[in-house]
Amino acid sequence: MISDLFSILSWWSLIFILGLFFLPLTLLLFRNFFDKGYLFSKLMAILLISYTNWLLGSLKILPFNQLTILGIIIIWIVLNLILKKKKRINLKSFFRENWKIFLFEELLFLFCLLGWSLVRAFQPNIHGLEKFMDYGFVNSILRSSFFPPQDMWLAGETVNYYYFGHLITALLTKISGINSTITYNLMISTIFAFSFVGTFSLGANMSYFFLKEKRLKNLKLVFFIGLFAAFLLNLGGNLHPLYWLLKNNSFLGYWYPDATRFIVEKFGAIDNTIHEFPIYSFVVADLHGHLLNLPFVLLFMAMVMRLLLLKNIKLIEILPFGLLLGMMYITNSWDLPIYLLLLTLIVFYKNYQQFKIKLKTFFKTFTFTFPCLILAIIFSLPFHLKFTPIASKIAPVDFNSPPWMLLVLWGLPLFITLSFLITLKSKSKITKIDALAIALVALSWFLIIVPEVVYVKDIYIHSYQRANTMFKLTYQSFVMFSLVIAFIFLRIFLLKRKKIKILILCLSLPFLFSVFSYPFFAIRSYYGFQNYQGLFGLNHLETFYPNDYQAILWLRENIKGQPVIIEAVGESYTDFARVSANTGLPTILGWRVHEWLWRGSFDEAGLRTEEVKEIYEDEDLEKTKELLEKYKVDFVFIGDLEKEEYPNLDEEKFNELGKLLFSSGETKIYQLD
């Protein structure tokens, strides 16, 4: 545990220092926020440093290594110091006046980082679901000099997926000096900390500005709403636990993933859907784009709120929005249109306030948001030029969700939306923060309705046809609803009609009970809290494949660059492709269904499946040599899964084609001549 604490504190120290150096930019942007946007300085530091490294690596100007990263950090520090001097930003004054909130948010961030890291330490294995995929991306990027990185599961090709969030993980791994077997888990905890404190900041600032417009002052209420929003977004679920309790009269047998896969059948037809939310993502710990982008989604919403509160919108404001949207595209592309739409709604509202419903309102909205989109495309262009969209066609859905099932998923947001309408009917004037809340509510419901009408086609065109569409859209609905629900509770609390206020608050209690009971089941079920294992993520390999584990460790420590290694081909969500995933060395073919999804065709995956089988089993030495040369294979891995998958494996021929480089028990690595 001591070594884990050292790793956590070293990781936190790095992020803390980077945030301090970026305070001038942060204070300039968020000087009107009650907390001066303190938490967002860390995010902007990580974003700008990572983006600069990615851009230089994508343009083949500078390699992705520690020296380049350090040089870029120094340049950004100098730019912040110049900004501090030019804008006469007095950091001492800011700290003297705001040290209490700065200290609170820093301690909250550290507490969340420590807390979730210790939770992960009870089940740290980078194993199961799609962890191999995410970890493989990180390890491939760590071995890369330029971008896009090599696809570890399709030798000779580059990654055709949204990998910027994995690059951020790799960058922090490089400059921290901590092994990726640990930083994978630290990154999950870091996202939790960023998301929790970022949500607190957003929720608190919404409350602060609303109360300010109402000429009220209640700092305790501001803090409460901020924390309430943070708990809702990061530790809240839906009404599925309540549904289970009412159906079964107890929680006996409750299985937490069911809350994210609830809509599965309609009139006897299979309609598998996915409707996840952040706490589920944190629990299962897949380092996916939707989770990696969550802190930057919160940063984007903070920028939107800042824009809303400005007296006049200047064209220079287009730049940060273009950058953030471009970064979203290369991290989790679905978020770009969603948050561009949110930005459009807010810009339209500001123009409407000034010009009402006139052509000028639409024109000025378009001339702000369209350049943001163009800039986003420009900022992400190196990625876009190398990326082939996984799905591009839109089709009408064959299934619709039964209304009662939608109520189980979205009952609390529906109840709070109706309550919000009651508060808006009061005689009080609609404030700017009310307008933001209305935009968030409207957009959230729109995202829920869309997958009931159309879906984006990918290879899952039958029983899972709308699963990914529903997943990516409603995930953001949950995020926005969590933020706005806390604010609406503030509106309800301030209602003058006590009977209505008390009635709404009492009726909300069963909903809140269900929402906050979910993490109790999920965290306890996944982690158990019986055996502290630490943050090292490869324990499962040592347990189930001890000889393969030794070979993988040897490859990680001794093989530089990205030479090709051959291992057994297998199905997704299995232990196959464990060598490439855990080392970042490309193999001929890894999880074939994933490659089918990423490439849009099974042709290449099907061909390589058979050719890998021939390499391991064919007795024809010349044919084997020809296939190995075709894929420029340098190393042959023979372990438990290779012998299982290829029962006619001809190991002797690899002694003729090369030499034995490493062995542990029955696991062997051959280096080819």
N, C-alpha and C positions, 0 to 999 in steps of 0.2 A: 504493500500500500504506500510506503514511503516513496518508492520510485514513481508510482502513479501520481502522487501529489506533486512531486518535482516536475513531472511532465506537464501537468495541468497548470501549475503556476508559471512555468517557463512559457507556455503557450499564451496564457493570459497576459503575461508581461510584454510579450511581443505585440499583441493586439493593443494593449494599453499605450505603449510608447508610440506606435503608429498613429493612434487616435490623437494623442497630444500634439504631434507635429502637424496634424491637419485641422487643428482647432481654428486657426485664422479663417480658413475657407468656410468652416461650419458656422462660426459666429457671424460671419458676413451674411450668410444665407438665412440663418434661423435666429437672428438677433431679437426678433419679436416673440419667439416662443418662450414660454415661461421657464423652460429648462435649457434654452439656447441651442436646442438640438444636440446636446452633448453626446448622446449615444451615437448619433448619425455620423460623427467625425470618424469613428472607427470604420464604419461601412464605406464612407467615401474614400478613406485611405486604401482599404482593401480593393475597392472597385477600380480606382484610378491607377493604382500600381499594377494590378492584374491586367487591366485593359491595355496599358502601355506595353507590358511584356508580351501580351498576346498579339498586339498589332505589329510590333517589331519582329516577333517570331514568325508571324504569318507572311510578312513582306520579305522575310529572309534577310533582314538587316542585321539583327543581333540574335545570338543563340539564347535559348532559355536555360540559363545557369545562374548560380549564386552571384557571380560578378555582375552580370547584367541586371539582376534584380536589385542588388545593392546600389548600383549606379543610378537606376531609375528612382529608387527611394530617395537618394540624395538630391536628385534634381527636383523632385516634388517637395522635399523639405525646403529647398532654396526658394522655390516658387511661393510657398506658403509664407516664408519669412519676408519676401518682397511684398506680398499682398498685405501682410501685417503692417509693414512700414508705410506702404503707399496709402492704405486706408486708415492708418493711425489707430489700429486695433490695440487697445490696452488690455493685454491678457491678465495682468495683475489685478486690474479693476474688476474684470469679469469673474475671476476666481474669488476675489474678496466679497463680491456681492452675491455670488451664486454657489459658493462652495458647498452649501448644505445639499442642494439638489444634485450637484455634480457627484458628491460623495455617495448620496443615496443611490443614484443610478449605477455608479461604478460598483458599489457593494452588491447591488441587486444582480448586476451582470455576472460578477464573480460567483455569487451564491448559486445562480442558475447554472453556470458552467461547471462548478464543482458538483452541484447536486446531480445533474444529469450524467456527468462523467462517472460518478459513483454508482448510479443506477446501471449504466452500461457495463460497469465492471462486474456485474453479476451475470451478464450474458454478452460478452464482448465479441463473440465469434463473427467474423465476416463470412457468413455462411447462411444459405437459405434465401428464398425469394430471389431477388435480383442483385444481391450484394456482390456476387462474382462479377457481374457486368460493371457496376459502379466502381468497384475496387480495381478492376482491370483497366478502366479508363484512367484512373488516377495513376496507376503504376506505368501505363504506357506513356502518359504525359511526363512523368518523372524521368523517363529515359529519352524523351524527345528533345531535340535541339531546336526544331522549327515546327510550325503548325500548318495544316491539321496533323494531329498525332497519328501514328500507325494504328490500324485496327488490329488489336491483339487476337481477334478471332477470324481474320481473313487476311492472311499474309499477302503482302504486296499492295494492299489497299489502305486508304486512310479512313479514319472514323467518319461515319455518315450519321452523326447524332449530335445533339446539343451538349457540348462538352465544356462550356466556359466555367460552369460551377465546379466541375472536376479540376479544371485548371487552377482555380482559386485554391482548392484543397492542396494541389500539388505545389503551388507557389508557397503557401504557408508552411508546408512540409519542408521544402528546400531551405527556407530562411530560418526555420526554427531548429533544424538539425535533428528533429525527432523522426524516428522510423515511421513509415506509412502504416505499419501494422498497428500503430497506436494513434496516429493522426486521423485515421478514418473515423475512429470512435470520438476523438476530440472534436472533429468537425461536426458530427451530429450534435454534440453538446453545445458547440459554439453557435450553431444555427438556433438551437433552443434558446440560448441566452440572448442572442440578438433579437429573436422574434418576441420573446417575453418582454424584454426591456423596451424594444421598439414599439410594441403594442401599448405598453404603459405610457410611453411618451406621446403617442398619437392620441390615445384615449384621454389622457390628462390635458393635453393641449386643446383638444376639442372642447372639453369641459371649461377650461380656463377662458378661452375666447368667447364661448357662449355666455358664461357668467359675466364676463367683461362687458359684452354688448348689452346685457340686462342690468348692468351697473350693480352687480352683486360680487361679493368677495368671500370665498369659502375654500381655503387651500386644502383643508381636510377632505372636503367633498371632491376636489380635483384629484387628489391622490387616490381616493377610494375608487372613483370611476376609472382612473388609469389602471389600477390593479385589477379591477373587475373585468375590464376589457382584456387584459393580459391573460387572466385565468380562462376566460371564455374561449379565446382564440387558441391558446396553446395547451390547455388541459380540459377543454370542453368537448363533449360528444353531442349526440342527438337524442331523440326520444326512444331509441331502440331498447335501452334497459327498462324503461317504464312499460313499454309494450310487452316485453318478456315477463315482467312482474305481474301485469294484469292478466296475461294469458295463462301463466303457470303458477300463480300465487306464491312464487318464491324465485330467488335468483339461482337456484340449484341447476347446474348444467349450462349456465350462461357462457357463451363463447363470443369473446369480444370482436373477432373479425366479421361476424354476421352483421354488425352495424354498418359495415362498409360494403356489404354485398347483399343487401336486403331485398332489392327488387330482382327476383330471379325467375319469375314465372307469370305468364299472362294467358289465361284461357288454354292451359295445357301446353303452350309453346314456351320453349326456353328463351329467356331474355336476360342473359347475364349482364349485370351492370356493375359499375364501380363508382362509389360515392364516398371517397375517403375524406379525411380531415386531418389537421396537423398532428394531434396527439397520437393517432394511429401511425402516422409516418415516423414520429419520433420513437415510438415503441418498437416498431419492426426494423427501423434504422437502415432502410434502403436510401442510399445517398443519391436520390433522383433529382432531376431538374426542377420539379415543382417544389421540392423542399429546399434545394440550394438557392432558389430564387426568392424564397419567402422574405428574408430580411430586406432584399432590394425592392420587393413589392411595397413593403412598409416605408422604405425611403422614398419611393415614388409617390405614395399617398401623402407623405409629409410635404413633399415638394408641391403637390397639387393644393394642399391646404394653404401652404405659404402663398401660392399664386392667387388663391381665392381672396386672401386677406390684403393683397397689394392694392394700392389705390389705382395704379395704372400698370398695364402690362407692356413691358418693353420687349423689343424683338430679341434682345440678348437672352431672354428667358427660354427661347427655343432651344438653345444649345444644350443645357443640362437634360432637358426632356428628350431630345434626340439621342443623346448618349445613353440615358437610362433605358429607353425603349430599344435601342440597338443591342444593348447588353442583355436585355430580356430575351431578345430573339435568339441569341446564341447560348442562352442558359435554359430557357423553357419557352419555346417560340409561341405557344398558345397565349402567353401573357401579354404579348405585344398588342394584338387587337383589343383585348379586354381593357387594358389600362389606357390605350389610346382613346378608346370610347369614353372612359371616365374623364380623361383630360378634356375631351371635346365637350362633354356635358357641363363641366365647370367653366370653361372658356365661354361657351354659349351663354351660361347664366350671367357671367360678368358683363358680356356685351348686351344682353337683354336688359340688365339693370340700367344701362346707359342709353340704349337706343330703342328699347322695346322691340316689338315684332316688326322689324323692317329689314329690307334687303341688306342694309349695312351690317346688321347683326350677324346674318349668315355669312356675309363676305369676310368680315373681320375674324369670325370663328374659323373659317376655312383657311384664311391666310396665316393663321397661327398653327393650327393642328396639321395641316398638310405639309408644311416645311418640317415639322417635327418628324413626320413619317419619312420624308425624303432623307433627313439627317440620320434617322435610325437605319435606313437602308445603307447609307454611305458608311456609317460607323461599323456596320456589321458586314460590309461588302466582301472582305477576304474570306469570311465564313460562307457567305451566300454563294460565292462563285464556285466553291468546292462541295456544296451541299445539294443533294437531290432530295426534295421533300418526300417524306415517307407516305404521306397521304395528301391528296390534292382535290379530290372530287367530293362534292356534297350531294347527298341523296336523302329522300324522305325515309323516315323510320318505318319499320314494319311492326314495331311494338310501341305501346305507350304504358306508362306507369299507372297502376291503379291509384286513384286519388287517396285512398286510405293509407297506402304505402308512402305516398309523398308526404302525408301528414305526419307519419312517424319520423321521417327524415327532417322535415321542415316545419314541424308544428310550433316550435318556439319562435322562429322568425316570423311566421304568420301571425301568431298572437301578438308579438311585439309590433309588427307592422300596423295591425289594427289599432293597437294602443297608441301608436305614434300619430295616426290619423286623428284620434280623439284629442291628443294634446295640440295638434295643429289647428283644430277647430276653435280653440280658445281665442280670445280677442287679441292676444299678444302678437306682435309683429314677427314674421318669419325672419330669422337672422341668417347671416352667411353660413354659419355652421349648420343650421337647419337645412339650408340648400345643399350643403355637402352630404348631409345624412340622407336627404331625399334622393340625391343622385346615387349614393351607395345602395340604398334599398331598391330603387328602380332597376339599376344594373344587375343586382344580385338576382332579382326575380326573373329578369330577362335571361340570364345565364341558366337558370333552372328550367325555363320553358323551352329554350332552344333544342336540347336533346330529346324533347318530347315531340319535336316536329321534324328535325333534320339531324343528320350525323355526317361526320367526315369519314370517308372510306379509307380503310387500310386492309391488311390481309385477313382481318377477322370480320368477314362480311356476313356471317350467319348468326350464330347464337350470341356472339360478342360484338355485334355490329356497332352498337352505340356506346359500348363500355368506355372507350378512351375519350370520346367526345364528352360524355357525361362527367367522367372523372376530371378532366382538365378544366371544364367550365365550372362545375359546381364546387370544386375545391376553392376557387376564388370567391364564389358566392359565400362559402362558409367563412372565409377570411374577412370579407367586407361586412357580412352580417355580424360577426363577433364584435367588430369594432363599433358598429353603429348601435347594436343592442345596448351596450353599456351606456352610450350617450342617451339613448331613448329612455333608459331607466332614470337618468338624471332629469330628463324632461318630465317624466311621470312624478318623480319625487317633488318637483317644484310646482306641481298642479295645486291650484288654490282650492279646488273642489275635493275635500278630504275623503268623502265617501267613495268617489270614483277612484281616487288614488289608492286608497286602502284595498278596494275591490281588485284592481289590476295587480297590485303587488301580491295579494293573497293567492289569486289565480295563477300567478307565475311560479309559485313555489314548487308544485309538482314538476313543472318543466325544468326548473333549475336543479331539482333533486336528480332527475334523470341525466341531465347534461353533465353534472359534476360527479355522478357515481361512475360514469364510464371509465375514467382513468384508473379508478380503484381496481376494476376488473382487468383492464388491459395490462397495466404495469405489473400487477401481481401475477397474472397468468403467464406473461412472457418471461419475467425475470426471476420469480420465485423467492429471491433474497435468502437463499439457503447456503450458497457457495460463492464466496467472493473469489473471482478469477483474475481480476486486474484488467487493464486496458489492452493487453496484447491480443490481437484479433485472430491469430492462427491456431488457437488451442485445439480446435476441432480437427485440424489436420494431424496434429501430434497424437490425438486420441484414436482416430479412425484409420489414418494412413500414416503410421509412424515413419516408415521408410521413405514414402513419397515426401513427407514433411522435411526430412533431412535433405533430400535431393533439391527440394524447392528452396530451402534456406541457402544451400550451396550455390544455386543459380543466382539468387538475389545478391549474394555477396561477391561472387567471382566473375560473372558475365556482364560486361559493359556493352553499351549500345543496345541495338535491337536485332540481333541475329535471329533467324527463324528456327523455331523448335517444333517438332511434330509430336503430337499427343493424340489420344483417342478422341474421336468425334462423338458428341452426345446431345441429348435433348436439353432444352431449356429447363431451368430450375432444378437441375441435378448436380452431382459432384463432378461431372465432366467439365473439361476446360479449366481445371483447377490449377494447372501449371501456368498457362498464359495469364489467367486472371491474377494470380498471386505473384507473378514476376514482372508482368508487362511485356514479356517476350511474345512476339506474334507467332501464332500457330497457323497451320494450313486452314483449319476450320474448327471453330469452337462450338458454341451453342447454335445449331443450324437454323432453328426457327427464328431466333433473334436476327440472324443475318438475312433470312428471308424477309422479315419485317423491314429491316433497314435498307435492303437493296430492292425491294418491291418484286422480287422474282426468286423462285426456288431453283432456278436453272444452275447457277454457280454453286450453291450449297449442295444440291443433289450430285453434281459432278464431283465436287471435292470429297464428299462423303465416300463415294466409291473408290476414288483414287487413294485416299488415306488407308482404306481397307486393303487395297492392293499393295501399298508400301509395306504394311505390316505382315501380310499373309502370303503374297505372291512369291513363289520360289525362283522366278526369273530374275536373276541379278541385274541384268542389263535394263530390264523394264523398270525395276525398282530405282536404279540409279538415274534413269531418265526422268522419272517422276520427282525424285528428290531435287534434281537440278532444275526442273521446271519451276519449283517453288523456292529455289535457293535455300534449301534447308541446311542448317549447320549442325543441329543437334537432334538426336532421336531419344525420346523419353519412353522408357518401358517400366511401367509400374502396375499396381493392382488393377486399375480400370482398363489399361491396354490389354492385359491378359484376359480380363473378363469379356471385353468387347470383341476381341479378335482371338478366338480359341485356337486358330491355326497359325498363330504368330510365329514367324521364322526369325528367331533372335540371332542365330548363328551368322546370318548373312551380313549383319551390321558390323561384325568383327572384320569381315572382308572389305566392307565399304569404308571403314574408319577404325577408331580405337575406343576402348572403354575409358571414359573420362572420370566417371564417378559411380560408386555403387554403395548401397546401404541395404543389407538384406537382399531381397529379390528385386529391388528397384535399381535400375541402371540408366545411366546417361551415356550415349555414344556421341563422339565428335566425328563428323564425316571428313574424309580427306578432301 
